C-alpha cells in the first residue's frame, strides 16, 4: 500500500509580521512543511510602515518595508508556502481545523498564531469621516502629502515617536499631543525634542477631529484641568497603542502564540522575531515527540 502524502499544512503560521515570518522560516529550516497565511498583503505587518528599524542586532540601516521583504524572500527560499487569505475560524477537536476566507479547509498538525495587533482608534467624531482626507496611520506612506504643512501626532509611545521623527523630515511643523508622560525610549525622545519643528502639547486628549471636506484642526481637552482648546493642523496621525488581533485563538497545546498577539508581549521588533523562532522550536519539538 502506498504511503499517504505528507500533510502539506504540517505547520500553519497565521500572520506575516516579523514574528510570523521568523516562525515560518525557522519551522521550514527545521524540516517542517509550512504554510503562511497573510490576508492584508502587508508583509511585515505594522513594521512595514516604519521608516527606519533601529533595534536590530546586525549592522546597516533598514526600513521596515525592506526588512519585511528580505525576511519574506528568506522564508520562500526554504520552502514556505504563501496563502493570501485570512483565517476566519479555527477549531481544535481530535484534529486541528482551519477555514480561510474563501471557505477552504486546512488540517494542520500545529498552528503558530502571529496575527499581531491593530492600531487603536481614537473613537472621536471626525476620525472615520476624514480617514484618507487628513487622518492617516502611516507617515512613510502619506508623509509626502504634508511637506511644509502642520501635522499632529497623537500619542507618546514608541510608535508615535517614530511617526513624529519621520514626519519632522517633511512637514513644516509637527505637534505631538500627549495625554500622559511619554513612554518611548529616552534616546528617541531626546532626538525628537532636538528637532526645531517639533513641539508638544501635554496632558491633552483629542475630543474631535475638525474639518470641512478635509482636516483643518483638532478639538482638545486638558485631562487635568478639563479646559478645552483647539489646534489648527492639516493632518492627524493617531498612534495611541495597539489592540491584539486574537479573536479566534483557541486554547490548545497544538496552538502557539508569538509576538503582539500574545498578552504581555514586549513590543520591539527583535522580541517579535525571537518569539517567532521560539514558537517554531516549540511546535517542532511537539511534532517530533508525537512520532
C-alpha positions as CSV (number, residue, x, y, z in Angstrom):
1,X,0.0,0.0,0.0
2,X,1.3,3.4,-0.9
3,X,2.2,5.7,1.9
4,X,-0.1,8.8,2.2
5,X,1.3,12.1,1.2
6,X,2.7,14.2,3.9
7,X,0.4,16.9,5.3
8,X,1.2,20.0,3.2
9,X,0.0,22.2,6.0
10,X,2.0,20.4,8.7
11,X,2.7,23.8,10.4
12,X,0.4,26.7,9.7
13,X,1.6,30.2,10.6
14,X,-1.1,32.9,10.7
15,X,0.2,36.4,10.1
16,X,3.3,37.6,8.2
17,X,4.6,40.2,10.5
18,X,8.1,39.9,12.0
19,X,7.0,37.2,14.4
20,X,5.2,35.2,11.7
21,X,7.9,35.5,9.1
22,X,10.5,34.4,11.6
23,X,8.4,31.5,12.8
24,X,7.6,30.3,9.2
25,X,11.2,30.5,8.1
26,X,12.6,28.7,11.2
27,X,10.0,25.9,11.1
28,X,10.8,25.3,7.5
29,X,14.5,25.2,8.2
30,X,13.8,22.6,10.8
31,X,12.3,20.4,8.1
32,X,8.6,21.2,8.5
33,X,6.2,21.8,5.7
34,X,5.0,25.3,6.4
35,X,2.0,27.3,5.1
36,X,2.0,31.1,5.9
37,X,-1.3,33.0,5.8
38,X,-1.4,36.8,5.3
39,X,-4.7,38.4,4.4
40,X,-3.7,42.1,4.1
41,X,-0.8,41.8,1.6
42,X,1.2,43.9,4.1
43,X,4.2,41.6,4.8
44,X,6.0,42.7,7.9
45,X,2.8,44.0,9.5
46,X,3.0,47.4,11.1
47,X,6.8,47.4,10.9
48,X,6.4,47.8,7.1
49,X,5.2,51.4,7.8
50,X,8.3,52.3,9.8
51,X,10.9,54.4,8.1
52,X,13.8,53.0,10.0
53,X,14.0,50.0,12.3
54,X,16.6,50.7,14.9
55,X,16.6,47.7,17.3
56,X,18.1,45.1,15.0
57,X,21.2,43.1,16.2
58,X,23.0,43.4,12.8
59,X,24.7,46.3,11.0
60,X,23.2,48.6,8.5
61,X,20.1,50.7,8.2
62,X,16.8,49.0,7.3
63,X,13.4,50.5,6.5
64,X,10.6,48.4,7.8
65,X,9.5,47.5,4.3
66,X,13.0,46.4,3.2
67,X,13.3,44.3,6.3
68,X,9.9,42.6,5.7
69,X,10.7,41.8,2.1
70,X,14.1,40.4,3.0
71,X,12.5,38.1,5.5
72,X,9.8,37.1,3.1
73,X,12.4,36.2,0.5
74,X,14.3,34.1,3.0
75,X,11.2,32.3,4.1
76,X,10.3,31.4,0.5
77,X,13.9,30.2,-0.2
78,X,13.4,27.5,2.4
79,X,10.1,26.4,1.0
80,X,7.4,28.3,2.9
81,X,4.1,28.3,1.0
82,X,2.2,31.6,1.0
83,X,-1.6,31.8,1.1
84,X,-3.0,35.3,0.5
85,X,-6.2,34.8,2.6
86,X,-7.5,35.4,6.1
87,X,-8.1,32.5,8.5
88,X,-11.7,33.1,9.8
89,X,-12.1,30.1,12.0
90,X,-10.0,27.6,14.0
91,X,-11.4,24.5,15.7
92,X,-9.5,22.2,18.0
93,X,-11.1,18.8,18.1
94,X,-9.2,15.5,17.6
95,X,-7.6,17.3,14.7
96,X,-7.0,21.0,14.2
97,X,-9.1,22.6,11.5
98,X,-8.8,26.0,9.9
99,X,-11.2,27.7,7.4
100,X,-10.0,30.6,5.3
101,X,-12.0,33.5,3.9
102,X,-12.6,31.6,0.7
103,X,-14.2,28.7,2.5
104,X,-11.2,26.4,2.1
105,X,-10.4,24.0,4.9
106,X,-7.0,23.0,6.2
107,X,-5.9,20.4,8.8
108,X,-2.5,21.4,10.2
109,X,-0.7,19.5,13.0
110,X,0.4,22.7,14.7
111,X,-0.6,26.3,14.4
112,X,1.5,29.4,15.2
113,X,-0.7,32.5,15.7
114,X,1.3,35.6,14.9
115,X,-1.6,37.9,13.9
116,X,-0.1,41.0,15.6
117,X,-2.1,44.0,16.6
118,X,-4.1,46.8,15.1
119,X,-3.7,50.4,15.9
120,X,-6.3,51.7,18.4
121,X,-8.9,54.1,17.2
122,X,-9.3,57.4,18.9
123,X,-13.1,56.9,18.9
124,X,-13.9,60.6,18.4
125,X,-16.1,62.4,15.9
126,X,-14.4,63.0,12.6
127,X,-12.0,60.1,12.8
128,X,-13.8,57.9,10.3
129,X,-15.2,60.8,8.3
130,X,-11.7,62.2,7.5
131,X,-9.9,58.9,7.0
132,X,-7.7,59.4,3.9
133,X,-8.5,63.1,3.9
134,X,-6.2,64.2,6.7
135,X,-6.3,61.2,9.1
136,X,-3.5,58.7,8.4
137,X,-1.7,56.0,10.3
138,X,1.4,55.7,8.1
139,X,4.0,58.5,8.0
140,X,6.1,56.7,5.4
141,X,3.0,56.2,3.2
142,X,1.4,59.7,3.5
143,X,4.0,62.0,4.9
144,X,4.9,63.4,1.5
145,X,1.4,64.9,1.2
146,X,2.3,67.2,4.1
147,X,5.5,68.8,3.0
148,X,5.8,72.2,4.6
149,X,2.4,71.7,6.4
150,X,1.4,71.3,10.0
151,X,0.6,67.8,11.3
152,X,-0.3,66.4,14.7
153,X,0.8,63.1,16.1
154,X,-1.4,61.7,18.8
155,X,0.3,59.6,21.4
156,X,3.6,59.3,23.3
157,X,4.7,55.7,22.8
158,X,7.4,54.2,20.7
159,X,5.2,54.2,17.5
160,X,4.1,57.8,17.9
161,X,7.7,59.0,18.4
162,X,8.8,57.1,15.2
163,X,6.0,58.7,13.3
164,X,6.9,62.1,14.5
165,X,10.5,61.6,13.6
166,X,9.6,60.6,10.1
167,X,7.1,63.4,9.7
168,X,9.5,66.0,11.0
169,X,11.7,65.5,8.0
170,X,8.9,66.5,5.6
171,X,6.3,68.6,7.5
172,X,6.8,72.2,8.3
173,X,5.5,71.7,11.9
174,X,4.9,68.6,14.0
175,X,2.9,68.8,17.2
176,X,2.7,65.8,19.5
177,X,-0.4,65.6,21.6
178,X,0.3,63.6,24.7
179,X,-2.2,62.5,27.2
180,X,0.4,61.3,29.7
181,X,4.2,61.3,30.0
182,X,5.9,59.8,27.0
183,X,6.7,56.0,27.2
184,X,9.2,55.8,24.3
185,X,12.9,55.3,24.8
186,X,14.7,58.3,26.3
187,X,17.2,58.5,23.4
188,X,14.4,58.7,20.9
189,X,12.5,61.4,22.9
190,X,15.7,63.4,23.1
191,X,16.3,63.2,19.3
192,X,12.7,64.3,18.7
193,X,12.9,67.1,21.2
194,X,16.0,68.4,19.4
195,X,14.1,69.0,16.2
196,X,13.3,72.6,15.7
197,X,10.0,72.0,14.0
198,X,8.6,69.7,16.8
199,X,6.6,70.9,19.7
200,X,4.5,69.2,22.4
201,X,1.0,69.7,23.9
202,X,0.9,67.9,27.3
203,X,-1.8,66.3,29.4
204,X,-4.3,66.6,26.5
205,X,-6.6,64.3,24.6
206,X,-8.4,64.7,21.3
207,X,-12.2,65.1,21.6
208,X,-12.9,65.8,17.9
209,X,-11.2,66.0,14.6
210,X,-12.3,69.1,12.8
211,X,-12.6,69.8,9.1
212,X,-14.6,70.7,6.1
213,X,-14.0,68.1,3.4
214,X,-10.6,67.6,4.9
215,X,-8.9,68.0,8.3
216,X,-8.5,71.6,9.5
217,X,-7.7,71.0,13.2
218,X,-8.4,69.3,16.5
219,X,-10.6,69.9,19.5
220,X,-8.6,69.1,22.6
221,X,-9.3,68.8,26.3
222,X,-6.7,69.0,29.1
223,X,-7.2,65.8,31.2
224,X,-6.1,67.5,34.4
225,X,-8.0,70.8,34.3
226,X,-10.8,70.0,31.9
227,X,-10.0,73.1,29.9
228,X,-10.9,72.9,26.2
229,X,-8.7,74.2,23.4
230,X,-8.2,73.8,19.7
231,X,-5.2,73.1,17.4
232,X,-5.1,74.1,13.7
233,X,-3.4,71.4,11.6
234,X,-3.6,69.8,8.1
235,X,-3.1,66.2,9.1
236,X,-3.6,63.9,12.1
237,X,-1.6,60.7,12.8
238,X,-3.1,58.8,15.7
239,X,-0.7,56.3,17.4
240,X,-2.2,55.5,20.8
241,X,-1.2,51.9,21.1
242,X,-2.3,48.5,19.7
243,X,-5.1,46.0,20.3
244,X,-4.2,42.4,20.0
245,X,-5.6,40.5,17.0
246,X,-6.5,37.4,18.8
247,X,-10.3,36.9,18.5
248,X,-10.2,33.3,17.2
249,X,-7.3,31.9,19.2
250,X,-8.2,28.6,20.9
251,X,-6.6,27.2,24.0
252,X,-4.9,24.0,22.8
253,X,-1.4,22.6,23.2
254,X,-1.0,22.4,19.4
255,X,-1.5,26.2,19.1
256,X,1.4,28.5,19.8
257,X,1.2,32.3,20.0
258,X,4.0,34.7,19.2
259,X,4.5,38.5,19.1
260,X,1.9,41.1,19.6
261,X,-0.9,38.6,19.6
262,X,0.4,37.3,22.9
263,X,-0.6,39.0,26.1
264,X,2.5,40.5,27.8
265,X,4.5,41.0,24.6
266,X,7.3,43.5,25.0
267,X,6.7,45.4,21.8
268,X,10.0,45.5,20.0
269,X,10.9,44.1,16.6
270,X,13.7,41.9,17.9
271,X,11.4,40.4,20.5
272,X,8.8,39.6,17.8
273,X,11.5,37.8,15.8
274,X,12.8,35.9,18.8
275,X,9.3,34.8,19.8
276,X,8.6,33.6,16.3
277,X,11.7,31.4,16.4
278,X,10.8,30.1,19.9
279,X,7.3,29.2,18.7
280,X,8.7,27.3,15.7
281,X,11.1,25.4,18.0
282,X,8.2,24.5,20.4
283,X,6.0,23.3,17.5
284,X,8.8,21.2,16.1
285,X,9.6,19.6,19.5
286,X,5.9,18.8,19.9
287,X,5.6,17.2,16.5
288,X,8.8,15.3,16.9
289,X,7.7,13.9,20.2
290,X,4.5,12.6,18.7
291,X,6.2,10.5,16.1
